[in-house]
Amino acid sequence: MPLDVHEINALVESQGGFVDDVMQALERSIVGQKYMLERLVVGLLANGHVLIEGAPGLAKTRAAVALAQALHADYQRIQFTPDLLPADLMGTLIYQPQSGEFTVRKGPVFANLVLADEINRAPAKVQSALLEAMQENQVTIGEDTFALPQPFLVLATQNPLEHEGTYPLPEAQVDRFMLKLKIGYPVRDEELEILERMATTAKEAPLEPVVETEAIIEARKVVDQVYIDDKIKSYIVDVVHATREPSTHGLDIGPYIDFGASPRASIYLALAGKAYAFINGRGYVTPQDIKSIGADILRHRVLITYEAEAADITAEDLIQQIFDRLPVP
């Protein structure tokens, strides 16, 4: 029997106490960047991978390490380079001459949190090797398939400034990421605090774990039960549909959109909306939750035309127009 909203609220309150502890732990390591830290927790609770785009030095890698430490989770960092091979990620079969048999050596992808640092530095065959792991939570090595540890989260970073020697992620790969974050520079006061805390040669002590991975798995079950009204479901579908056929919703942005978002965007908007409500202590999703998380779900799924580029119109601009002009339930 489904729970009512009051029961779900109580469940969120009892199971979501660790969210504040995790955020406080992350903020002890990262100055500012609350937007990025919140979205990392959303991705973790919604079982969705996160692509982080930002200039060097904005704490992208540091945030991934801090999250792994706060969760008491297994963590692996993979530095993507042009000479990387799929086996370097997934693992391979090793021949044992003594027994004449092959044994499996698992790769670094077998961890709870995997940081794919500068993912666009490796060629397509390496990027594509992650597809099965990210979509199916499993890896095939030889003839055997191995389940990945749970929770499993891929945090990938890329630098938007330097394109020489990079391999842009294909649409099928990018679509596997629930969220794409765009990270900006800190404000002046935050940068001053960064200087005060980080301008030292002493090695920073690792964070103390504040939550076990089992608690994350249990929290995901609660996230699944967060209430989302039928009107908000219709709103989600309208938003995604408007990226494909904007004219049917009274929008004149059709010439600027080459391809709209797939149904996966609708699924991820609902899931991320539930997780966003959870971290805000609510057992129900509001339209503002969808608006708050919407750009992170859609910005890498809406492909713009040459006309949009010529007019200096970005995917974010088009998504904002959709949210501004569609009626809110």
C-alpha positions as MATLAB code, in Angstrom:
seq = 'MPLDVHEINALVESQGGFVDDVMQALERSIVGQKYMLERLVVGLLANGHVLIEGAPGLAKTRAAVALAQALHADYQRIQFTPDLLPADLMGTLIYQPQSGEFTVRKGPVFANLVLADEINRAPAKVQSALLEAMQENQVTIGEDTFALPQPFLVLATQNPLEHEGTYPLPEAQVDRFMLKLKIGYPVRDEELEILERMATTAKEAPLEPVVETEAIIEARKVVDQVYIDDKIKSYIVDVVHATREPSTHGLDIGPYIDFGASPRASIYLALAGKAYAFINGRGYVTPQDIKSIGADILRHRVLITYEAEAADITAEDLIQQIFDRLPVP';
ca = [
       0.000    0.000    0.000;
       1.522    3.368   -1.015;
       2.518    5.719    1.784;
       0.832    9.107    2.088;
       2.829   12.328    1.954;
       2.978   12.693    5.751;
       4.436    9.202    6.109;
       6.965    9.858    3.332;
       7.954   13.140    5.005;
       8.573   11.278    8.254;
      10.593    8.656    6.388;
      12.710   11.337    4.690;
      13.317   13.015    8.048;
      14.409    9.748    9.687;
      16.556    8.488    6.801;
      17.936   11.793    5.518;
      19.745   13.052    8.603;
      23.099   12.117    7.096;
      22.690   14.633    4.234;
      23.590   17.588    6.477;
      26.548   15.627    7.854;
      27.814   14.888    4.335;
      27.374   18.499    3.192;
      29.172   19.817    6.278;
      32.022   17.361    5.713;
      32.332   18.431    2.073;
      32.270   22.102    3.029;
      35.176   21.496    5.408;
      37.236   20.466    2.395;
      35.713   22.687   -0.332;
      35.205   26.439   -0.001;
      32.032   27.591   -1.754;
      30.846   25.548   -4.770;
      27.652   24.605   -2.913;
      25.937   24.079   -6.253;
      28.452   21.401   -7.247;
      28.399   19.694   -3.841;
      24.585   19.544   -3.787;
      24.459   18.072   -7.285;
      27.027   15.415   -6.379;
      24.792   14.288   -3.524;
      21.759   14.383   -5.837;
      23.573   12.132   -8.315;
      24.580    9.761   -5.526;
      21.025    9.465   -4.165;
      19.398    9.255   -7.607;
      21.889    6.627   -8.820;
      23.002    8.902  -11.644;
      26.490    9.680  -12.930;
      27.808   13.236  -13.025;
      29.880   15.065  -15.654;
      31.626   18.158  -14.270;
      32.871   20.805  -16.689;
      35.038   23.640  -15.485;
      38.400   25.345  -15.779;
      41.413   23.846  -13.970;
      41.763   24.627  -10.284;
      38.060   24.766   -9.370;
      38.133   21.774   -6.958;
      36.466   19.253   -9.277;
      38.846   16.437   -8.345;
      39.010   17.570   -4.736;
      35.218   17.365   -4.451;
      35.190   13.773   -5.727;
      37.891   12.750   -3.250;
      36.078   14.515   -0.397;
      32.789   12.767   -1.248;
      34.498    9.358   -1.233;
      36.118   10.083    2.131;
      32.867   11.329    3.661;
      31.058    8.173    2.524;
      33.636    5.648    3.699;
      33.514    4.367    0.104;
      36.007    2.669   -2.170;
      37.445    5.293   -4.494;
      39.514    5.134   -7.664;
      40.876    7.941   -9.796;
      41.573    7.217  -13.464;
      43.601    9.826  -15.315;
      42.387    9.674  -18.914;
      45.216   10.021  -21.449;
      45.492    9.361  -25.213;
      47.404    6.098  -24.650;
      44.858    4.626  -22.218;
      43.319    1.274  -23.160;
      39.881   -0.155  -22.268;
      41.581   -2.919  -20.264;
      43.230   -0.236  -18.110;
      39.728    0.675  -16.901;
      37.767   -2.551  -16.914;
      40.420   -5.173  -16.249;
      41.714   -8.051  -18.310;
      42.507  -11.760  -18.417;
      45.981  -12.738  -17.208;
      47.534  -15.998  -18.389;
      49.001  -18.151  -15.603;
      51.728  -20.368  -17.129;
      51.833  -22.618  -14.053;
      48.208  -23.701  -14.411;
      47.764  -22.941  -18.109;
      44.598  -20.967  -17.273;
      43.486  -17.356  -17.481;
      42.562  -15.433  -14.347;
      40.642  -12.175  -14.134;
      42.362   -9.033  -12.953;
      39.712   -6.413  -12.250;
      40.349   -2.822  -13.214;
      39.905    0.398  -11.204;
      36.273    0.733  -12.313;
      35.420   -1.775   -9.549;
      34.905    0.879   -6.878;
      32.018    2.793   -5.341;
      33.202    6.151   -6.670;
      35.211    6.368   -9.867;
      36.728    9.683  -10.913;
      37.269    9.762  -14.679;
      39.587   12.756  -14.709;
      39.680   14.692  -18.001;
      37.535   12.061  -19.680;
      37.815   13.776  -23.070;
      41.589   13.170  -23.164;
      41.134    9.477  -24.054;
      39.964    8.167  -27.454;
      36.424    6.964  -28.141;
      37.167    3.255  -27.597;
      38.194    4.006  -23.997;
      35.249    6.325  -23.360;
      32.882    3.705  -24.770;
      34.312    1.058  -22.465;
      32.507    2.850  -19.652;
      29.087    2.521  -21.315;
      28.232   -0.933  -19.988;
      29.473   -0.087  -16.511;
      27.501    3.170  -16.347;
      24.271    1.800  -17.794;
      24.138   -1.776  -16.523;
      26.292   -1.572  -13.365;
      28.304   -4.512  -14.631;
      31.488   -5.235  -16.574;
      32.205   -8.062  -19.003;
      35.769   -9.405  -19.029;
      36.315  -12.245  -21.465;
      33.284  -14.501  -21.223;
      32.355  -13.540  -17.664;
      30.214  -10.667  -16.418;
      30.891   -9.107  -13.022;
      28.548   -6.907  -11.000;
      29.987   -3.609   -9.811;
      29.935   -2.684   -6.105;
      26.975   -0.640   -4.915;
      26.551    2.245   -4.723;
      28.422    2.893   -7.978;
      28.963    6.441   -9.208;
      31.097    7.790  -12.041;
      32.241   11.388  -11.621;
      33.856   12.618  -14.824;
      35.598   15.939  -15.384;
      36.516   17.847  -18.501;
      38.172   21.171  -19.232;
      36.109   23.387  -21.589;
      38.988   25.746  -22.363;
      41.574   23.552  -24.056;
      40.511   21.391  -27.006;
      43.862   20.417  -28.516;
      44.459   16.704  -28.096;
      40.933   15.989  -26.864;
      38.240   13.607  -28.061;
      34.743   15.061  -27.551;
      32.339   12.647  -25.898;
      29.829   11.171  -28.354;
      26.151   11.846  -27.687;
      25.520    8.239  -26.584;
      28.241    8.583  -23.950;
      27.159   12.004  -22.705;
      23.565   10.798  -22.414;
      24.645    8.217  -19.813;
      25.406   11.051  -17.405;
      22.357   12.077  -15.411;
      23.793   15.521  -14.643;
      26.201   17.805  -16.429;
      27.478   20.577  -14.185;
      29.135   23.787  -15.308;
      31.403   25.132  -12.593;
      32.372   28.803  -12.394;
      34.963   30.771  -10.466;
      34.453   31.567   -6.756;
      33.488   35.040   -5.618;
      36.147   37.267   -4.059;
      35.362   36.460   -0.403;
      35.393   32.733   -1.129;
      38.726   33.023   -2.903;
      40.153   34.878    0.078;
      39.035   32.040    2.340;
      40.570   29.528   -0.079;
      43.870   31.400    0.197;
      43.716   31.427    4.013;
      43.020   27.697    4.205;
      45.020   26.261    1.328;
      48.175   28.377    1.041;
      50.284   25.944    3.064;
      52.768   23.176    2.360;
      51.251   20.927    5.026;
      49.272   17.957    3.768;
      45.590   18.195    4.592;
      44.205   15.446    6.814;
      41.571   13.242    5.126;
      37.948   13.706    6.100;
      36.425   11.419    8.682;
      33.665    9.228    7.215;
      30.212   10.390    8.295;
      28.011    7.766    6.629;
      28.283    4.157    5.485;
      27.479    3.114    1.938;
      24.646    0.929    3.271;
      22.875    4.093    4.425;
      23.070    5.469    0.877;
      21.456    2.328   -0.514;
      18.651    2.588    2.060;
      18.219    6.298    1.284;
      17.774    5.468   -2.405;
      14.797    3.302   -1.469;
      13.265    6.310    0.291;
      14.014    8.548   -2.701;
      12.021    6.127   -4.857;
       9.012    6.680   -2.573;
       9.147   10.498   -2.646;
       5.761   11.662   -3.907;
       5.519   13.266   -7.327;
       2.084   14.475   -8.393;
       0.618   13.586  -11.781;
       0.546   17.286  -12.702;
       4.295   17.531  -12.114;
       4.850   14.380  -14.166;
       2.937   16.034  -17.004;
       5.022   19.179  -16.520;
       8.237   17.134  -16.837;
       7.009   15.507  -20.042;
       5.952   18.907  -21.432;
       9.401   20.367  -20.705;
      11.199   17.515  -22.444;
       8.708   17.417  -25.312;
       9.212   21.167  -25.800;
      12.878   20.527  -26.588;
      11.777   18.299  -29.483;
       8.678   20.098  -30.771;
       8.751   23.614  -29.322;
       6.117   24.963  -31.726;
       3.426   22.715  -30.198;
       3.987   24.561  -26.926;
       3.876   28.030  -28.451;
       7.661   28.448  -28.503;
       9.484   29.963  -31.474;
      12.883   28.415  -30.736;
      12.595   25.525  -33.230;
      15.215   26.902  -35.679;
      17.795   26.861  -32.877;
      17.339   23.219  -31.792;
      18.915   20.461  -33.859;
      18.001   17.545  -31.568;
      15.898   17.561  -28.422;
      16.132   15.458  -25.290;
      15.199   11.764  -25.251;
      12.756   10.044  -22.845;
      15.768    9.316  -20.648;
      15.705   13.024  -19.795;
      12.142   12.678  -18.475;
      13.172    9.734  -16.301;
      16.223   11.571  -14.973;
      14.253   14.769  -14.314;
      11.804   12.844  -12.153;
      14.543   10.924  -10.311;
      16.732   13.967   -9.753;
      13.679   15.955   -8.657;
      12.937   13.319   -6.025;
      16.552   13.312   -4.819;
      16.602   17.123   -4.715;
      13.433   17.100   -2.607;
      15.036   14.469   -0.334;
      18.160   16.532    0.371;
      15.889   19.478    1.153;
      14.017   17.383    3.735;
      10.764   16.953    1.807;
       8.838   13.844    0.834;
       7.245   15.470   -2.220;
       8.479   17.140   -5.407;
       7.578   20.730   -6.258;
       7.741   22.438   -9.677;
      10.627   24.526   -8.339;
      12.610   21.309   -7.749;
      12.239   20.497  -11.449;
      13.227   24.036  -12.427;
      16.242   24.000  -10.099;
      17.650   20.737  -11.416;
      16.342   21.010  -14.994;
      19.301   22.713  -16.679;
      21.719   20.128  -15.262;
      19.635   17.316  -16.767;
      18.991   18.948  -20.149;
      22.030   21.053  -21.095;
      23.924   18.102  -22.603;
      20.831   16.597  -24.236;
      19.698   19.612  -26.255;
      21.859   20.029  -29.357;
      21.773   23.447  -30.982;
      21.941   24.385  -34.678;
      24.479   26.514  -36.510;
      21.923   29.336  -36.470;
      21.977   29.273  -32.669;
      25.763   29.325  -32.590;
      25.830   32.220  -35.034;
      23.373   34.125  -32.845;
      25.414   33.270  -29.722;
      22.478   31.325  -28.257;
      23.402   28.425  -25.980;
      21.478   25.321  -24.985;
      21.098   26.863  -21.514;
      19.417   29.920  -23.040;
      16.883   27.730  -24.847;
      16.212   25.599  -21.767;
      15.657   28.748  -19.707;
      13.128   29.997  -22.271;
      11.246   26.709  -22.005;
      11.070   26.921  -18.217;
      10.136   30.606  -18.330;
       7.306   30.214  -20.831;
       5.739   26.832  -20.088;
       2.807   27.024  -17.617;
       3.727   25.707  -14.184;
       1.251   23.394  -12.410;
];
